[in-house]
Amino acid sequence: MDLKKFKPTFVSVISVIGIILGIPFGAYCLTLKGGASLGGVLVFGIVIGLAILLAIDRMLASFFDTKKLSLIEFGMCVICLLMYFAVKD
């Protein structure tokens, strides 16, 4: 398997891991009783968001250098986390 053919970036690796882990966990959460099954719906919503993010990342990877794109994506993730922790009470 040639990884250069797939052009992995930071977001693509994180998205694939999130999708692989999210689908079984979301399916399990849907089997719970009552309001607890809402967690499965929320997990599947996150999985759909990750799939959309992965599609956008793959389009950008075909146009730009993957190393620069990975650095930009990592920087954006760090900035989002810093903003989250700064606003969090």
Protein Blocks (a to p, Z undefined) as FASTA:
>chain_A
ZZklnopafklmmmmmmmmmmmmmmmmmmmpghjllmmmmmmmmmmmmmmmmmmmmmmmm
mmmcfklmmmmmmmmmmmmmmmmmmmpZZ
